[in-house]
Amino acid sequence: MRAIVAGPDPEAIGAELEALGVTVERVESPVFADALGEAGIETADLFVLTDLTEGISITLAKEANPDVRAVCYGDGELPESVGGTVDLVVDPSLLDAEAVAEELVAERQ
């Protein structure tokens, strides 16, 4: 399984995914289409956005790979314009990174 974690990762969901055997590429904010391409969005199984203000990157990820599972894992508000594009939104104050990573990996097996 391949994942891209975009934005800062204060809850360490990237590390939790790696601990479960997921290959993780990281993209720093601001998230641009070329950075997603360099990280391999076209073949990624999972796109995890940790900075919800970068919500437009979900659209960019889905345009490059319509099958990628787009997950927002961070606090704040997601722009309404991408609400229908994201597959899952999780607030870190409700579920820790370990639990979210385990669920995301289990869904793909």
C-alpha positions as CSV (number, residue, x, y, z in Angstrom):
1,M,0.0,0.0,0.0
2,R,1.2,3.5,-0.9
3,A,0.1,6.7,0.9
4,I,0.9,10.4,0.6
5,V,0.7,12.5,3.7
6,A,0.3,16.2,2.8
7,G,0.9,19.0,5.2
8,P,2.4,19.1,8.7
9,D,1.9,15.9,10.6
10,P,1.7,16.8,14.3
11,E,-0.3,13.6,15.2
12,A,2.2,11.4,13.3
13,I,-0.3,9.6,11.2
14,G,2.5,9.1,8.6
15,A,4.6,7.2,11.2
16,E,1.6,5.1,12.2
17,L,0.9,4.2,8.6
18,E,4.6,3.3,8.1
19,A,4.5,1.1,11.3
20,L,1.8,-0.9,9.5
21,G,3.9,-1.5,6.4
22,V,2.5,1.4,4.3
23,T,5.0,3.2,2.0
24,V,4.6,6.9,2.8
25,E,5.6,9.9,0.8
26,R,5.3,13.3,2.4
27,V,4.4,16.6,0.8
28,E,4.8,19.9,2.6
29,S,2.4,22.8,2.6
30,P,1.5,24.5,0.4
31,V,0.4,21.4,-1.6
32,F,0.7,21.9,-5.3
33,A,-0.1,19.5,-8.2
34,D,3.6,19.1,-9.2
35,A,4.6,18.1,-5.7
36,L,1.8,15.5,-5.6
37,G,3.0,14.2,-9.0
38,E,6.6,13.9,-7.7
39,A,5.3,12.0,-4.7
40,G,3.5,9.6,-7.0
41,I,-0.2,10.5,-6.5
42,E,-1.0,8.6,-9.8
43,T,-0.3,5.3,-8.1
44,A,-1.1,6.1,-4.5
45,D,-3.8,4.2,-2.6
46,L,-4.3,6.8,0.0
47,F,-4.0,10.6,0.3
48,V,-4.0,12.0,3.8
49,L,-4.3,15.7,4.2
50,T,-3.4,17.0,7.6
51,D,-3.8,20.8,6.9
52,L,-7.5,21.3,6.2
53,T,-6.9,24.8,4.9
54,E,-5.2,23.0,1.9
55,G,-8.5,21.4,1.0
56,I,-8.1,22.2,-2.7
57,S,-5.3,19.6,-2.8
58,I,-8.0,16.9,-2.4
59,T,-9.3,18.0,-5.8
60,L,-5.8,17.9,-7.3
61,A,-5.2,14.4,-5.9
62,K,-8.5,13.1,-7.2
63,E,-7.9,14.6,-10.6
64,A,-4.6,12.9,-10.9
65,N,-5.9,9.6,-9.4
66,P,-9.7,9.2,-9.2
67,D,-9.3,6.0,-7.2
68,V,-7.2,7.4,-4.4
69,R,-8.9,7.4,-1.0
70,A,-8.8,11.0,0.2
71,V,-8.8,11.4,4.0
72,C,-8.6,14.6,6.0
73,Y,-7.0,14.1,9.4
74,G,-6.6,17.4,11.2
75,D,-8.5,20.1,13.1
76,G,-10.1,23.0,11.5
77,E,-12.7,23.3,8.8
78,L,-12.6,21.9,5.3
79,P,-13.6,24.3,2.5
80,E,-17.2,23.6,1.4
81,S,-16.0,23.3,-2.2
82,V,-14.3,20.0,-1.5
83,G,-16.8,18.5,0.9
84,G,-18.2,16.2,-1.8
85,T,-14.7,15.1,-2.9
86,V,-13.2,13.9,0.3
87,D,-13.9,10.3,1.4
88,L,-13.4,10.6,5.1
89,V,-12.8,13.5,7.6
90,V,-11.5,12.6,11.1
91,D,-10.8,15.0,13.9
92,P,-7.6,14.0,15.8
93,S,-9.3,15.0,19.1
94,L,-11.8,12.1,18.5
95,L,-9.5,9.4,17.2
96,D,-5.8,9.0,17.6
97,A,-3.5,8.5,14.6
98,E,-2.9,4.8,15.5
99,A,-6.6,4.0,15.4
100,V,-7.1,5.9,12.1
101,A,-4.1,4.3,10.5
102,E,-5.2,0.8,11.5
103,E,-8.7,1.4,10.1
104,L,-7.4,2.8,6.8
105,V,-5.0,-0.2,6.3
106,A,-7.7,-2.7,7.3
107,E,-10.1,-1.2,4.7
108,R,-7.6,-1.9,1.9
109,Q,-6.9,-5.5,2.8
